[in-house]
């Protein structure tokens, strides 16, 4: 039995954040029914990069989900959706604020069909506030959160993440929120409820340093390609053989390990405390830089691992694919794929001892499970299903 056996999720969202949250439920055994527009489907299906003209990311994002086509603009489409709501536990949606209400699928209507339903709403800026109606996408959310401002070099433009960081973090918050709502409902005897998740707040929650430093010290943090005033030494360095590595000493004990690795125990006499090291950050990082440049990466790795110094090569995807630890942890799995033969994708995380997750199938074809769900779950006849198809509702 899987960890989430018996939980049914309706994923009526598109692209990344909310579908990712639903996908995490699917990884651990929940039945996730993905509602998609007939003929169009989730736009994520068409996002690049491509192989043989087909988007390669859908296989992972859609894995373990059942694809059901349903047009909610039709009255009968809404009625079928409400029948599904009556038999489900959670809805993940990421329409603009008020969209479902306009379609006659407001929370009161949903609760009439299922008083215990949990509705997780993911938007760019949340369900309230002056920006609630702004279009929500990950890159603008990164900027709005304050993260982009502090990322990069101070003499160059700010740098946005090269992947959808805000979306995936929001997806984690959405999944966590749904689990908390389930626990409150099922373990504590509570009610179903709505959950309001925004793209920017997940990242902003992780930046307590910005808030505290500004409100207490009047400091507006600027871009620095380092740890930016939190601990010293640390940052990005290059080895003698041209490898880029990161090294960090977030604790005084770690700095002691570093002095052992560098054979510079004399540094402990003056720089035992992180506060003192931060006051001399340029000097100490200069010493570390010279030390790293005197060694090949393998020499550095051997010494650092022996002494307990946190050092790692800055990995490319090629490094990741060839790394034995990634292999041992099954971080990359291979799944059958209709068009590509097989496709590799990230494995299941986290690891459970008793109820591990499983990838049962890669992203389904559009509408692949429509007949199955409508007939087995809603008990629609083949004639009814054929009529729905003819009308363009499914």
N, C-alpha and C positions, 0 to 999 in steps of 0.2 A: 504493500500500500504506500502511495506517495504522500508527502507531507500535506498536500492540499486536495487530496481525493475528496470528492463530494462538493467542492466549491465550483460554482458556475459563474463565469465572467462574460459580460457583453462588452466587447471592444468596439465602440462606435467612433473611434478616433482615427486620425491619419498622421502620417509622416513619422515623428520620432518619439517625443517625450512620453506621451500617454500610451502609444502602442508598445513602447519598451517596458513600461510598467506592467501592462497586461501580459507581455511576453515572459516576464519574470514569474508571474503566476503560472503560466503554461509550462515553464521549465520544471516546476515542482508539482505538477500533477493536476492543477485545476483545469476544468474544461473551459477553454476560452473560445467563444464564438465571435469571430470578427465580422462585423457588418460592413459591407462595401457596396458602393453604388454599382448597379448593373452596367456592364460594358466598360466602365471607367476604372473602378477599383481604387485602392489607396494610391495616391500620387507617389508614395515611396517606392512602389514597384518600378517606376520609371526613372528613379534617380541613378546617376552614375556612381562609380565607373561601370563600364559595360564589357561584356564578353560575348562575342557572336551577336552583338546588337541588343543584348538583354542585360538589364540591371543586375548586378551581382549581390546587392545587399539584402534584397527581399528574402532570400533563402534563410538568413539568420533572423531577421526581424519578424518574419511570419512563421517561424518554426513552431510546431506543436499547436498551432491555432487552426480552427475550422473556419473556412471562408464561406460566408453566406451572403449572397447578393440580396439587397433590399433597398428599395427607394422610399425614403421616409417622407417624400413630398406627396405621395399618394395616401389617401385616407386608409385604404386597405393595407398599405405598407406600414403605416403607423399602428394600425390595429394588430398586425402580426408582431411588430416590435414589442407592443405592450403585452402580448401573450408570452413573449420571451422574457420580458421583465418579470412577469409573475412567477417564472420558474428559475430566476437567477438571484445571485447574491450581491454582485457588484457591477456597476456600470462605469467604464472609463470613457470620458468624452473630452474633446478639446476644441469644440466649436467656440466661436466668438460669444462673449457674454450675452445671454438672452436668446440665442438662436433656437435652442430646443423649446423654449417657452413660445416663441413665435410659431413653431410647428405644432403647437398643442401638446407638447411633451414636457410641460412644466413639472416641478417636483410634486405638486399636489396630485396631478394626474398619475404620475409614476407610482406614488404611494397608494393611490386607490387600487392599483393592481398588485402592489407589493409593499405593504407598510414597513417591511424590514429592509427595503433596498438601500444599498450604500452607493452613493453617486460621487465619484471622484472627478472633479472638473479641473482640467489643466489649461491655463491660458498664459499669455505673455506676462501680464501685469496683475492678475488676480481678478476676483469678482467684484471688487469695490475699489474706490479711489478714482481720481480724475483721469487716469490713463487706462481704465479698465476696458475701453473700447478700441485701444490701439492694436494694430496687428502685432501678433506675438511670434517672433522668430529668435532662434538661439543667439546669433551673432549680435543683434541689437541688445538682447538681454544681457549678454556678457558685458557689453559696454555700460549698460544701465546699472549693473550690479557694482561697478567700481573696479572690477578685476582688470579689464583691458587697460585702464589708466596706469596701472602699476606694473604692466607686463612689457618687457623689452628693455632697450638701452635708453638712457636719459637723453642722448643726443640724436635719437631716431624716432620715427612715429611709433605710437603704441601698436602692440601686436595682439591680434585676435587669435584664439586657439584655431588650429588647422582642422579641427573636427568639432562636432556639435556638443561641446562640453555642457553647456547650460541645459540642453534638452535631456541628456542622459542623467545628469544630476537631478533634474526635476522628476524624471521617471523613477529614480530611486526613492525620492520623497513621496511620490504618488503611491508606489507599491507599499512602502512602509506605512503610510497613512491608512491605506486600505486594510492592511493587517491589523492595525490598532483599532480601526472601526469594527472589524470583524470580532476581535477579542472583546471589545466593549459590548457588542451586541450579543454574542453567543456565550461568552464565559461569564460576563457580569450582568446579563439580563437586561441590557440596554436596548436602545432603538436603532434603527437604521438612521443614517445621517448623510449630509453633504460634506464633502471635503474640498477645500479651495487651495489649489497648488498653482504657483506661478513659476515661470521660467527663471526670473532673476533672483527670487528670494532664496533658493537653494544655495546659490553661490554666495550671496550676500551673508547668509548665516555663517559661512565659513571664514568671514573676514572680520572677526571681532577685533583684530589688531588695528584695523583702520579706524574703527569707531573709538576705541579706547585712546589711541594715540592722538587722534584729533580733538576729542572732547577734553582730555586731561592735559595734553601737551601742546595743543594748537598746531600739530604737525599734519601737513597734507603730504602723504607719502607719494613719492615720485617713482619713476621707472628705474629699476636697477636689475642687472642680470645676476643677482645674487640673492642671499637670504634677507636682504633689506632690513638690517637692524634687529634681527631676532636672536641670532646666535653667531658665534665666530669661533674658528674659521669655517668657511664653507663656500661652495660655488662650483663653477665649471672650470676645469683645468685640462691641459693637453700634455700627454706623455711624450717621452723621447721619441717614440715610434709613431707619433701623430694621432694617437687615439684620444678622443674626447671622453672625459670622465666627470662624474660628480662626486664630491666628497662633502660630508657634513659632520659637524660636531655640535649636536644640539644639547649636550650635557657636559658638565665639567669632567665626569669620569671618561667620556668619550675623548675629550681633549687629552687626558692623561694617556689613553691608549695611543693616540696619534703621536705624542712625544716619544713613546716607546718605539713606534714604527720608524720615526724620523731619527731616532737616536739623539734626541734633543731634550733630555729630562731637565736641562737647565731652564727651559721655558716655563716649567711649573712654578718656579720660585716667584716669578713676577706675574704670571698670567693664569693662575689657578682658577679664578672666577670668570664666568662669562661676561659679567659687566665690565671687567677690566679689559678683556679681550676685545669687546665691542668698541671700546674707546681707542683701541690700537688695531682696528680691523685691517686697515690697509697694510700695515707692517706685517702682521701675522699671516695674512693671505699671501703676501709676497714671499714669505719663507716657504709656505706650503707650495706655492706655484713653482719655485725653484726646485724643491724636493721632487715634485711630481715630474717635472721636465727632465730630471736626471735619471729617470727609470723608464723602462719599457712597461707597457700595460701589464704583461704577465708578471714582471718583477713586482710592480706595484700591488697587483692583486694578491700575490702570494704573501707579501709582507703584511698587507692590510688585513687579509682574512685571518692570518695568524694572530695578529694583535687585537682584532675586534674593531677595526676602523671601518665605518660605513662608506665604502667606495663601490661604485659600479660604472661599468661602461655605459655610455649613452647609446642605447640599442636602436638599431633600425629594425624594420620588420624582417629583414633577412637574418639579422642576429637572433631575433625572437624565434623564427622558424627553425633555426639550427641549435637552439639552446636545450641542453638535456633537462634542465629544471622544468621548462615549459612542457616538455614531453612527459616527464614523470608525473606532473600534476594534471595531465590531460587537458591543458589549457586550450589546445587546438584539436578539434575533432573533424572527421571527414564524414559527410553525409551523401547519400545518393541524390542526384538531381536530374530531373527530366531532360533538361537541355544540355547540361555540361557533363553528364555522366556522374560526376561527383563534385562536391564543393567543400572547401574547408572553412570553418567558422570558429569563433570562440566557444569554448566548452562551458560547462555549468559551473557557476560560482554563486554562493559559497558551497563548501563541502559538508554534507550532513553524514553522520556515522550510521544512522538508522533509516533515514528516508532520503536518500540521495536523489537529486534531480535526474532527468533523462531527456534527451532529444529524440523524439520518436519519428518525426518527419521534418523536412525542411519546408520553407514557405510554400503554401498550397497554391494551386492554380485558382484564378478568380472564380468564385462560386463553386468550388470543388465539393463543398459539403452542404450546399443548399438543400438538395433533395433529402439527404440523410437527416438533417436537423428538422426540417419541416415535417417530414413523415414520422420520424421516431419520437421527437420531442413534442411537437404540436399536433401530431396525428392527422396531418393533412393527407387527403387522398391523392393518388396520382393525377386524377382529373382536375382537382383543385390546383395542384402544382403546375400542371400544364396550362391552366387558365391564367395563373399569375405570370407565367413566363410570356404568354402571348400578349398580356397587357403591359409588359415591360416593368412590372413591379419587382420581379426578381430576375 
